[in-house]
Amino acid sequence: MSSVAIQAYRDLSRPGAWDFWRETYVAASMNSAVISDVDIDGSGRGRRALAISGTIGSASASWFRDRLSEARLAPGDAVLLSSQGGALNQAAIMGEVIRTHGLVTAVATSDASGKLRPSACASACVLVYAGGQTRYGIAGSRLGVHRFTTSAPVSDPLAEAQRIQGMVLGYMTKMGVSSGIVEAMSQTSDIRWLSPKEALALNLITKPVDRP
């Protein structure tokens, strides 16, 4: 028993381990709801959707996979996003999962009837949004970007910043977003809200929608 306790202590002593444990076993940092029928683009074609909100935490990618499995989404179904961001690596994994499943994304919240309301997706959330096979731009919703940094101590902050920038560039390019998104991010450490025209020009939004 003592050896098990010692190993558990060592595991939780690793950087970020306590946050991961808390989010996995105590309280997730994100919330979700399954919407059985939502018409995103006003075409009259309803689709199933998983709406997620909250902070992207240390265990959010695993949490998201579980919620997708429970939601039983099919290719072409939607993930609705409302988040101010969080863990960059977890967001990239979530985006990869969305793309693998052939899902579309939109920045919005929804009531049980499927009525959409504009929302915001900023920082790391934008990487999740970028995973959509189609990325809907809902009228009134906002996409915010900024320069990514790490809070962990590093021996060479400049090299680490370049590594992060390279990772984001590679990921966004893979998802079909213009490399100009990284330039937009690098301009400020504060949130910069992209206009719908900017987001469309960067191919971040691939299909604008005139109404929420």
C-alpha positions as CSV (number, residue, x, y, z in Angstrom):
1,M,0.0,0.0,0.0
2,S,2.8,2.4,0.9
3,S,4.5,1.9,-2.5
4,V,1.2,2.6,-4.3
5,A,0.7,5.8,-2.2
6,I,4.3,6.9,-3.0
7,Q,3.8,6.3,-6.7
8,A,0.5,8.3,-6.6
9,Y,2.2,11.1,-4.9
10,R,5.0,11.2,-7.5
11,D,2.5,11.1,-10.3
12,L,0.6,14.1,-8.8
13,S,3.9,15.9,-8.3
14,R,4.5,16.3,-12.0
15,P,3.6,19.7,-13.5
16,G,0.0,19.8,-14.4
17,A,-0.8,16.4,-13.0
18,W,-3.0,17.7,-10.2
19,D,-5.1,19.7,-12.7
20,F,-5.4,16.6,-15.0
21,W,-6.5,14.4,-12.0
22,R,-9.0,16.9,-10.7
23,E,-10.6,17.4,-14.2
24,T,-10.7,13.7,-14.8
25,Y,-12.0,12.5,-11.5
26,V,-13.5,15.5,-9.6
27,A,-14.9,18.2,-11.9
28,A,-14.5,18.7,-15.6
29,S,-13.6,22.3,-16.7
30,M,-16.1,22.1,-19.6
31,N,-19.8,21.4,-20.0
32,S,-21.7,19.8,-22.8
33,A,-25.2,19.3,-24.1
34,V,-26.5,17.2,-27.0
35,I,-28.9,19.0,-29.3
36,S,-31.0,16.5,-31.4
37,D,-31.9,18.9,-34.2
38,V,-30.2,22.2,-35.1
39,D,-30.4,24.1,-38.4
40,I,-27.1,26.0,-38.6
41,D,-27.3,27.6,-42.0
42,G,-31.0,28.2,-42.4
43,S,-31.3,25.6,-45.1
44,G,-33.9,23.6,-43.3
45,R,-31.5,20.7,-42.9
46,G,-31.4,19.7,-39.3
47,R,-28.4,18.0,-37.8
48,R,-27.4,16.6,-34.5
49,A,-25.0,18.7,-32.5
50,L,-22.8,18.6,-29.4
51,A,-22.6,22.0,-27.7
52,I,-19.5,22.5,-25.5
53,S,-18.5,25.4,-23.3
54,G,-16.1,26.4,-20.6
55,T,-12.3,26.5,-20.2
56,I,-10.2,24.0,-22.1
57,G,-8.4,22.2,-19.4
58,S,-5.6,19.7,-18.9
59,A,-7.9,16.7,-19.5
60,S,-10.4,18.3,-22.0
61,A,-9.4,16.2,-25.0
62,S,-10.2,12.9,-23.2
63,W,-13.4,14.4,-21.8
64,F,-14.3,15.5,-25.3
65,R,-13.8,12.1,-26.9
66,D,-16.1,10.6,-24.2
67,R,-18.8,13.2,-24.9
68,L,-18.6,12.6,-28.7
69,S,-19.0,8.9,-28.1
70,E,-22.1,9.4,-26.0
71,A,-23.5,11.9,-28.5
72,R,-23.3,9.5,-31.4
73,L,-22.6,12.2,-33.9
74,A,-22.3,11.2,-37.6
75,P,-20.1,12.9,-40.3
76,G,-21.7,16.3,-41.1
77,D,-23.1,16.7,-37.6
78,A,-21.9,19.7,-35.6
79,V,-19.9,20.8,-32.6
80,L,-21.0,24.2,-31.2
81,L,-18.4,26.1,-29.3
82,S,-18.4,28.7,-26.6
83,S,-15.1,29.2,-24.8
84,Q,-12.5,31.7,-23.9
85,G,-9.7,29.2,-24.5
86,G,-7.3,27.3,-22.2
87,A,-4.8,24.5,-22.9
88,L,-3.3,24.8,-26.4
89,N,-2.2,21.2,-26.8
90,Q,-5.6,19.9,-25.6
91,A,-7.4,22.2,-28.1
92,A,-5.3,20.9,-31.0
93,I,-6.2,17.3,-30.1
94,M,-9.9,18.2,-29.9
95,G,-9.6,19.8,-33.3
96,E,-8.0,16.7,-34.8
97,V,-10.7,14.6,-33.3
98,I,-13.4,16.8,-34.9
99,R,-11.7,16.5,-38.3
100,T,-11.2,12.8,-38.0
101,H,-15.0,12.4,-37.4
102,G,-15.9,14.6,-40.3
103,L,-17.8,17.1,-38.1
104,V,-18.6,20.8,-38.8
105,T,-18.1,23.6,-36.3
106,A,-19.8,26.8,-35.3
107,V,-19.4,29.4,-32.6
108,A,-22.8,29.4,-30.9
109,T,-24.9,28.2,-28.0
110,S,-28.2,26.5,-28.5
111,D,-31.4,25.9,-26.5
112,A,-33.0,22.4,-26.4
113,S,-35.2,23.3,-29.4
114,G,-32.1,24.0,-31.6
115,K,-32.4,27.8,-31.7
116,L,-28.9,29.2,-32.0
117,R,-27.5,32.2,-30.1
118,P,-24.2,34.0,-30.9
119,S,-21.3,33.3,-28.7
120,A,-17.5,33.8,-28.5
121,C,-14.5,31.5,-29.2
122,A,-11.1,32.9,-28.3
123,S,-7.5,31.8,-27.8
124,A,-7.1,28.0,-27.8
125,C,-10.8,27.6,-28.7
126,V,-10.0,28.8,-32.2
127,L,-7.9,25.7,-32.7
128,V,-10.9,23.5,-31.8
129,Y,-13.0,25.5,-34.2
130,A,-10.5,25.1,-37.0
131,G,-10.9,21.3,-36.8
132,G,-14.3,21.6,-38.5
133,Q,-14.7,20.1,-42.0
134,T,-16.9,23.1,-42.6
135,R,-16.6,26.1,-40.3
136,Y,-19.7,28.1,-40.1
137,G,-19.6,31.8,-39.2
138,I,-22.7,32.6,-37.2
139,A,-23.9,36.2,-37.4
140,G,-23.0,38.0,-34.1
141,S,-20.5,35.4,-32.9
142,R,-16.8,36.3,-32.4
143,L,-13.5,34.7,-33.0
144,G,-10.6,36.0,-30.9
145,V,-6.8,35.3,-31.3
146,H,-3.6,36.3,-29.5
147,R,0.0,35.4,-29.1
148,F,0.5,32.0,-27.3
149,T,3.0,31.7,-24.5
150,T,3.8,29.1,-21.9
151,S,3.4,29.6,-18.1
152,A,5.9,26.8,-17.4
153,P,9.5,27.7,-16.7
154,V,11.8,27.1,-19.7
155,S,15.5,27.6,-20.2
156,D,15.1,29.4,-23.5
157,P,11.8,31.4,-23.7
158,L,12.5,32.6,-27.3
159,A,13.1,29.0,-28.6
160,E,9.9,27.9,-26.8
161,A,7.9,30.8,-28.3
162,Q,9.2,29.8,-31.8
163,R,8.3,26.1,-31.1
164,I,4.7,27.1,-30.1
165,Q,4.4,29.3,-33.2
166,G,5.6,26.6,-35.4
167,M,3.2,24.1,-33.9
168,V,0.2,26.4,-34.4
169,L,1.3,27.2,-37.9
170,G,1.6,23.5,-38.8
171,Y,-1.8,22.7,-37.3
172,M,-3.6,25.6,-38.9
173,T,-2.1,24.9,-42.3
174,K,-3.2,21.3,-42.0
175,M,-6.7,22.4,-41.2
176,G,-6.8,24.6,-44.3
177,V,-6.5,27.9,-42.5
178,S,-4.3,30.6,-44.1
179,S,-0.8,31.0,-42.6
180,G,-1.8,34.7,-42.0
181,I,-3.6,33.5,-38.9
182,V,-0.3,33.2,-37.1
183,E,0.6,36.8,-38.0
184,A,-2.7,37.9,-36.6
185,M,-2.0,36.0,-33.4
186,S,1.5,37.4,-33.0
187,Q,0.4,41.0,-33.0
188,T,-0.8,41.1,-29.4
189,S,-0.8,39.2,-26.1
190,D,-4.4,40.5,-25.6
191,I,-7.4,39.0,-27.4
192,R,-7.8,40.5,-30.9
193,W,-11.3,39.9,-32.2
194,L,-11.3,39.2,-35.9
195,S,-14.0,40.8,-38.0
196,P,-16.1,38.4,-40.1
197,K,-14.4,39.7,-43.2
198,E,-10.9,39.0,-41.7
199,A,-11.9,35.5,-40.6
200,L,-13.3,34.7,-44.0
201,A,-10.2,36.0,-45.8
202,L,-8.0,33.8,-43.6
203,N,-10.3,30.8,-44.5
204,L,-10.9,30.4,-40.7
205,I,-14.6,30.8,-41.5
206,T,-15.5,28.8,-44.6
207,K,-19.2,29.3,-44.7
208,P,-20.7,32.6,-43.4
209,V,-24.3,32.5,-42.1
210,D,-26.3,35.7,-42.1
211,R,-28.5,34.9,-39.1
212,P,-28.0,33.2,-35.7
